[in-house]
């Protein structure tokens, strides 16, 4: 599939073969794989490379690579500060990328989008600014045991500084958020609920709109870690009813080193700056300073200009495909993945099945009786198949299951059914080999 380059301020039109509004499980892999040069390479012994690690990072289409080349080769200059034409072009494309992010998540306006290095920095920004201004000893932050470390450690550090208390909702036997447990832990001391929308290990889709209503009824705000949901489904902050939402470019077919925070404008206005320096100021004197307007108040120093422009190009690409189409295609792949894995003796998958939760993520974290996840991943890699092994930055969740780690196959819209079949065959062969030689 070819999506022609467009100005950063305009959405990429959908291909004629995929009319907007029609939700069907078209073979997106066949349409899009020509745009991803990395996927065309061969691996060990001339085997085709099979990449099944999209939950860790996505691959990048040529449209993103071209956007980076365009900026560095044609428009390279600092933004907001220069009167010359290069700076004007760079600023235009940089701010157009912000508009694209705002549209992609359904923000009221681009002032609500703060560029950060990644989602981890975005959560730290909220903890250090809103958190330190609003949380005191005895106040509570409600998390869950399935959270990524990026949504645990910043709050632990905040608790050490302020004396606030961290509480954690559990998971059900089917590997979903225990909503009754979360509800029971909400009280008048709860000031913030911070949860993942889609777990990178369990794959479950949490009911964010319902959690938002519960949090607000208790007088708390809601932060959503949307890193695993944004690349795979439509995410709209107004429909979710959350107060903060964070995302990461590199999981969205964009460059690394780039992420964003969305927050309601009124909250951002009240929050103090995160970092000090150039760009985030209005006036500077020797003994005091005043701050720039939103969102620049939170963006000290020279930003990741090329990376922001690249993220904008990536979101244009996803918009051109249509998030509903991506979700429909990946739902079918997920059912196939579970069917193949469940047929292998000794394989145990974490999280809800597609039959129980059809909208669950296109990934399967699993463990195999008597075998180490790292051994499985290493042998699969020798066959050209890239999966993840380890704790996936969810050590508390793995501890909950009595595991040191798991293997994880995660899919994207470029994944083919044939790749899933070959992965399952190689996994079964790998398990047999390891059992024979253990």
C-alpha positions as CSV (number, residue, x, y, z in Angstrom):
1,X,0.0,0.0,0.0
2,X,1.3,3.5,-0.8
3,X,0.2,6.5,1.2
4,X,1.4,9.7,-0.5
5,X,3.3,12.2,1.6
6,X,1.0,15.1,2.7
7,X,1.5,18.3,4.5
8,X,1.7,17.8,8.3
9,X,-1.4,19.9,8.8
10,X,-3.6,17.6,6.6
11,X,-4.7,14.0,7.2
12,X,-3.5,11.3,4.9
13,X,-6.4,10.3,2.7
14,X,-7.6,6.7,3.0
15,X,-6.7,4.5,0.1
16,X,-9.4,4.1,-2.5
17,X,-9.6,0.4,-1.8
18,X,-10.4,1.0,1.8
19,X,-13.3,3.5,2.0
20,X,-13.7,5.2,5.3
21,X,-16.4,4.1,7.7
22,X,-16.4,0.4,6.6
23,X,-15.2,-1.9,9.3
24,X,-14.0,-5.2,8.0
25,X,-11.1,-7.5,8.5
26,X,-9.3,-6.6,5.3
27,X,-5.9,-8.1,4.8
28,X,-4.0,-5.1,6.0
29,X,-0.7,-7.0,6.1
30,X,-0.8,-7.5,2.3
31,X,-1.6,-3.8,1.8
32,X,0.9,-2.4,4.2
33,X,4.0,-4.6,4.3
34,X,5.6,-2.9,1.2
35,X,5.8,0.3,3.3
36,X,7.9,-1.4,5.9
37,X,11.4,-2.0,4.6
38,X,12.7,-3.8,7.7
39,X,10.2,-6.6,7.4
40,X,11.5,-7.5,4.0
41,X,14.9,-8.7,5.3
42,X,15.9,-12.3,5.8
43,X,17.2,-13.7,9.1
44,X,19.3,-16.7,10.0
45,X,19.9,-19.3,7.3
46,X,18.0,-17.2,4.8
47,X,14.7,-17.6,6.7
48,X,12.3,-14.7,6.4
49,X,12.3,-12.4,9.4
50,X,9.1,-12.7,11.6
51,X,8.7,-9.8,14.0
52,X,6.3,-10.5,16.8
53,X,7.4,-7.9,19.3
54,X,5.1,-5.0,18.6
55,X,4.2,-4.5,22.2
56,X,7.8,-3.5,22.8
57,X,8.1,-1.3,19.8
58,X,6.6,-0.9,16.3
59,X,8.3,-0.9,13.0
60,X,8.4,2.3,10.9
61,X,6.8,2.8,7.5
62,X,8.8,4.5,4.8
63,X,6.5,7.5,5.1
64,X,7.9,8.2,8.6
65,X,11.5,7.6,7.4
66,X,10.8,10.1,4.5
67,X,9.4,12.7,7.0
68,X,12.6,12.5,9.1
69,X,14.8,12.8,6.0
70,X,12.7,15.8,4.8
71,X,13.2,17.6,8.1
72,X,16.9,16.9,8.5
73,X,17.7,17.3,4.8
74,X,15.6,20.3,3.9
75,X,14.0,22.1,7.0
76,X,16.5,21.6,9.8
77,X,16.4,24.5,12.2
78,X,15.3,25.3,15.7
79,X,11.7,26.0,16.3
80,X,9.9,29.1,17.6
81,X,13.0,31.1,17.8
82,X,14.1,32.1,14.4
83,X,12.7,34.6,11.8
84,X,14.3,32.9,8.9
85,X,12.5,30.5,6.5
86,X,14.0,27.3,7.8
87,X,12.9,28.0,11.3
88,X,9.5,29.0,10.0
89,X,9.1,25.7,8.1
90,X,10.4,23.6,11.0
91,X,8.0,25.4,13.4
92,X,5.1,24.9,11.1
93,X,5.7,21.2,10.8
94,X,6.5,20.7,14.5
95,X,3.2,22.4,15.6
96,X,1.3,20.6,12.9
97,X,2.4,17.4,14.5
98,X,0.9,18.6,17.7
99,X,-2.4,19.3,16.0
100,X,-2.3,15.8,14.6
101,X,-1.8,14.2,18.0
102,X,-4.7,16.3,19.4
103,X,-6.9,15.1,16.6
104,X,-5.8,11.5,17.0
105,X,-6.8,11.4,20.7
106,X,-9.9,13.7,20.4
107,X,-8.4,16.6,22.4
108,X,-10.3,19.8,22.6
109,X,-7.3,21.7,21.1
110,X,-3.6,21.4,20.6
111,X,-2.8,23.4,23.8
112,X,-3.7,20.2,25.7
113,X,-0.8,18.2,24.1
114,X,2.6,18.4,25.8
115,X,5.5,16.8,24.0
116,X,7.7,14.6,26.1
117,X,10.6,12.2,25.5
118,X,8.3,9.2,26.1
119,X,5.2,8.1,28.1
120,X,7.4,7.5,31.2
121,X,8.4,11.2,31.2
122,X,4.8,12.2,30.7
123,X,3.8,10.3,33.9
124,X,6.7,11.7,35.8
125,X,5.6,15.2,34.6
126,X,2.2,14.7,36.2
127,X,3.7,13.2,39.4
128,X,6.2,16.0,39.8
129,X,3.9,18.9,39.0
130,X,0.2,18.1,39.7
131,X,1.2,15.4,42.3
132,X,3.6,17.5,44.3
133,X,1.1,20.4,44.3
134,X,-2.0,18.5,45.2
135,X,-1.0,15.4,47.2
136,X,-0.2,15.4,50.9
137,X,0.5,12.9,53.7
138,X,-2.4,10.5,53.9
139,X,-3.8,11.2,50.4
140,X,-4.1,8.1,48.3
141,X,-3.2,7.1,44.7
142,X,-5.0,4.0,43.4
143,X,-3.1,1.9,40.9
144,X,-3.3,-1.8,39.8
145,X,-1.0,-4.7,40.1
146,X,-0.9,-5.0,36.3
147,X,0.7,-1.6,35.8
148,X,3.9,-1.1,33.8
149,X,6.8,0.0,35.9
150,X,6.4,3.4,34.3
151,X,3.1,3.8,36.0
152,X,4.4,2.5,39.4
153,X,7.8,3.9,40.0
154,X,6.9,7.7,39.6
155,X,4.2,7.3,42.2
156,X,6.5,5.4,44.5
157,X,8.9,8.3,44.3
158,X,6.1,10.8,44.9
159,X,5.0,8.8,47.9
160,X,8.5,9.1,49.4
161,X,8.5,12.8,48.9
162,X,4.9,13.7,50.0
163,X,3.8,10.9,52.3
164,X,0.9,9.9,50.1
165,X,-0.2,6.3,50.2
166,X,-0.3,3.9,47.2
167,X,-3.0,1.3,46.9
168,X,-3.4,-1.3,44.2
169,X,-6.4,-3.0,42.7
170,X,-6.0,-6.7,41.9
171,X,-6.8,-8.9,39.0
172,X,-9.5,-11.6,38.6
173,X,-8.9,-15.3,38.0
174,X,-9.5,-14.6,34.2
175,X,-6.7,-12.1,34.2
176,X,-8.8,-8.9,34.1
177,X,-8.9,-5.9,36.3
178,X,-10.8,-6.6,39.4
179,X,-13.3,-3.8,39.2
180,X,-15.0,-4.7,42.5
181,X,-11.6,-4.5,44.2
182,X,-10.9,-1.1,42.6
183,X,-14.3,0.1,43.7
184,X,-13.8,-1.0,47.3
185,X,-10.5,0.8,47.5
186,X,-11.8,4.2,46.3
187,X,-12.6,6.5,49.2
188,X,-12.6,10.2,50.2
189,X,-8.8,10.1,50.5
190,X,-8.3,8.9,46.9
191,X,-7.0,11.8,44.8
192,X,-5.8,10.0,41.7
193,X,-6.5,6.7,39.9
194,X,-3.8,5.8,37.4
195,X,-4.3,2.7,35.3
196,X,-3.3,1.2,32.0
197,X,-6.0,1.0,29.3
198,X,-4.5,-2.2,27.8
199,X,-2.1,-4.4,29.8
200,X,1.1,-5.2,27.9
201,X,1.2,-8.7,29.6
202,X,-2.4,-9.7,30.2
203,X,-3.7,-8.1,27.0
204,X,-6.9,-7.2,28.8
205,X,-8.8,-4.0,27.9
206,X,-9.8,-2.1,31.0
207,X,-13.2,-0.3,31.2
208,X,-11.8,3.2,31.3
209,X,-15.0,5.1,31.0
210,X,-16.5,3.2,33.9
211,X,-13.3,3.7,36.0
212,X,-13.5,7.4,35.2
213,X,-17.0,7.7,36.5
214,X,-16.1,5.8,39.7
215,X,-13.0,8.0,40.2
216,X,-14.9,11.2,39.7
217,X,-17.7,10.2,41.9
218,X,-15.1,9.7,44.7
219,X,-13.6,13.1,43.9
220,X,-10.4,11.7,42.2
221,X,-8.8,12.4,38.9
222,X,-8.0,9.6,36.4
223,X,-4.7,9.1,34.4
224,X,-4.6,6.6,31.6
225,X,-1.5,4.9,30.3
226,X,-2.6,4.4,26.7
227,X,0.7,3.1,25.2
228,X,-0.7,-0.3,24.3
229,X,-4.2,0.8,23.2
230,X,-3.4,3.8,20.9
231,X,-1.7,1.7,18.2
232,X,-4.5,-0.8,17.9
233,X,-7.9,0.9,18.4
234,X,-9.7,4.3,18.5
235,X,-8.9,6.2,21.7
236,X,-10.9,9.4,22.4
237,X,-10.2,11.2,25.6
238,X,-13.6,12.9,25.6
239,X,-15.4,9.5,25.4
240,X,-13.1,8.0,28.0
241,X,-13.7,10.8,30.4
242,X,-10.2,10.8,31.8
243,X,-8.2,13.7,33.0
244,X,-4.7,12.7,31.9
245,X,-3.6,10.4,29.1
246,X,-0.1,9.4,28.0
247,X,1.2,7.9,24.8
248,X,4.5,6.9,23.2
249,X,5.6,7.5,19.6
250,X,7.7,4.4,19.1
251,X,4.7,2.1,19.6
252,X,2.7,4.1,17.1
253,X,5.0,3.5,14.1
254,X,6.9,6.7,15.0
255,X,10.4,7.5,16.1
256,X,11.8,6.7,19.5
257,X,12.6,9.4,22.1
258,X,9.1,11.0,21.6
259,X,5.9,10.8,23.6
260,X,3.1,13.0,24.8
261,X,0.9,14.0,27.6
262,X,-2.7,15.0,27.1
263,X,-4.4,16.7,30.0
264,X,-7.5,18.9,30.4
265,X,-6.4,22.5,29.7
266,X,-7.7,23.7,33.1
267,X,-5.4,21.2,34.8
268,X,-2.4,22.2,32.7
269,X,-3.0,25.9,33.5
270,X,-2.9,25.2,37.2
271,X,0.2,22.9,37.2
272,X,3.6,24.4,37.7
273,X,6.4,23.9,35.2
274,X,8.2,20.6,35.2
275,X,11.7,21.6,34.0
276,X,13.2,25.1,33.7
277,X,15.2,26.6,30.9
278,X,14.8,28.1,27.5
279,X,11.5,27.9,25.5
280,X,9.3,27.4,28.6
281,X,9.6,31.1,29.7
282,X,7.8,34.3,28.9
283,X,10.2,36.8,30.6
284,X,13.4,36.1,32.5
285,X,15.1,38.4,35.1
286,X,18.0,37.7,37.3
287,X,15.8,36.8,40.2
288,X,12.6,35.6,38.7
289,X,10.8,34.4,35.6
290,X,7.3,34.1,34.1
291,X,6.1,31.2,32.1
292,X,5.2,30.7,28.5
293,X,1.6,29.9,27.5
294,X,0.4,26.3,27.1
295,X,1.8,23.9,26.1
296,X,5.3,25.4,26.0
297,X,5.3,26.0,29.7
298,X,6.2,22.3,30.0
299,X,8.7,22.0,27.1
300,X,12.0,23.3,28.3
301,X,14.9,23.5,25.9
302,X,15.2,22.5,22.2
303,X,12.6,19.7,21.6
304,X,12.9,16.6,19.6
305,X,11.8,18.3,16.4
306,X,12.4,15.6,13.9
307,X,11.0,13.0,16.2
308,X,7.8,15.0,16.7
309,X,7.4,15.5,12.9
310,X,8.0,11.8,12.4
311,X,5.3,11.0,15.0
312,X,2.9,13.2,13.1
313,X,3.7,11.4,9.9
314,X,3.1,8.0,11.7
315,X,-0.3,9.1,13.0
316,X,-1.2,10.3,9.5
317,X,-0.4,6.8,8.3
318,X,-2.5,5.2,10.9
319,X,-5.4,7.6,10.2
320,X,-5.1,6.7,6.5
321,X,-5.6,3.0,7.4
322,X,-8.3,3.7,9.9
323,X,-8.0,2.5,13.5
324,X,-11.3,0.5,13.3
325,X,-9.8,-1.4,10.4
326,X,-6.6,-2.1,12.2
327,X,-8.5,-3.3,15.2
328,X,-10.7,-5.6,13.1
329,X,-7.7,-7.2,11.3
330,X,-5.8,-7.7,14.6
331,X,-8.9,-9.3,16.3
332,X,-8.8,-12.1,13.7
333,X,-5.0,-12.5,14.1
334,X,-5.5,-12.7,17.9
335,X,-8.1,-15.5,17.7
336,X,-5.7,-17.4,15.4
337,X,-2.8,-16.9,17.8
338,X,-4.8,-18.1,20.8
339,X,-6.1,-21.1,18.8
340,X,-2.6,-22.2,17.8
341,X,-1.0,-21.6,21.3
342,X,-3.9,-23.4,23.2
343,X,-3.3,-26.5,21.0
344,X,0.3,-26.8,22.3
345,X,0.6,-29.0,25.4
346,X,2.1,-27.3,28.4
347,X,1.5,-23.7,27.2
348,X,-0.3,-21.4,29.6
349,X,-1.4,-18.0,28.4
350,X,-1.9,-15.1,30.8
351,X,-5.0,-12.9,30.6
352,X,-8.5,-13.3,29.1
353,X,-9.1,-15.3,26.0
354,X,-10.6,-13.6,22.9
355,X,-13.8,-15.6,23.5
356,X,-14.1,-13.9,26.9
357,X,-12.9,-10.4,25.8
358,X,-13.1,-10.0,22.0
359,X,-11.5,-6.5,22.2
360,X,-8.4,-7.7,24.1
361,X,-4.9,-6.8,22.8
362,X,-3.2,-8.7,19.9
363,X,-0.6,-10.3,22.1
364,X,-0.2,-13.5,24.2
365,X,2.2,-13.7,27.1
366,X,2.7,-17.3,28.1
367,X,4.8,-19.7,30.1
368,X,5.6,-23.3,29.4
369,X,5.8,-26.1,32.0
370,X,9.3,-26.7,33.0
371,X,11.0,-24.3,30.5
372,X,12.5,-20.9,30.8
373,X,11.1,-18.1,28.6
374,X,14.6,-16.9,27.7
375,X,15.5,-20.3,26.3
376,X,12.4,-20.4,24.2
377,X,13.0,-16.9,22.8
378,X,16.6,-17.6,22.0
379,X,15.8,-20.7,20.0
380,X,13.0,-19.0,18.2
381,X,15.4,-16.2,17.3
382,X,17.7,-18.7,15.7
383,X,14.8,-19.5,13.4
384,X,14.3,-15.8,12.5
385,X,11.3,-15.3,14.9
386,X,11.5,-12.3,17.2
387,X,9.5,-12.5,20.4
388,X,10.0,-11.0,23.9
389,X,11.0,-12.8,27.0
390,X,11.3,-11.5,30.6
391,X,9.0,-9.7,33.0
392,X,7.9,-7.0,30.4
393,X,8.3,-4.3,33.0
394,X,5.6,-5.8,35.0
395,X,7.5,-7.6,37.8
396,X,4.7,-7.2,40.4
397,X,2.2,-8.8,38.1
398,X,4.5,-11.7,37.3
399,X,5.1,-12.1,41.1
400,X,1.3,-12.3,41.5
401,X,1.3,-15.3,39.2
402,X,4.4,-16.8,40.8
403,X,6.5,-16.3,37.7
404,X,9.9,-14.8,37.1
405,X,9.0,-14.0,33.6
406,X,7.1,-15.1,30.5
407,X,7.4,-15.3,26.7
408,X,5.3,-12.9,24.7
409,X,4.3,-12.8,21.1
410,X,2.7,-9.5,20.1
411,X,1.2,-8.7,16.7
412,X,0.7,-5.6,14.5
413,X,-1.4,-4.9,11.5
414,X,1.5,-6.0,9.3
415,X,1.5,-9.5,10.8
416,X,0.3,-12.2,8.5
417,X,-1.7,-15.4,9.3
418,X,1.2,-17.4,7.8
419,X,3.6,-15.9,10.3
420,X,1.4,-16.9,13.2
421,X,1.3,-20.5,11.8
422,X,5.0,-20.7,11.4
423,X,5.6,-19.2,14.9
424,X,3.3,-21.9,16.4
425,X,5.1,-24.7,14.5
426,X,8.5,-23.4,15.5
427,X,7.4,-23.0,19.1
428,X,6.1,-26.6,19.3
429,X,9.4,-27.8,17.8
430,X,11.4,-25.6,20.3
431,X,9.4,-27.0,23.2
432,X,10.1,-30.5,22.1
433,X,13.8,-29.9,21.6
434,X,14.2,-28.2,25.0
435,X,12.3,-31.0,26.8
436,X,14.4,-33.6,25.1
437,X,17.7,-32.0,26.0
438,X,16.8,-30.7,29.5
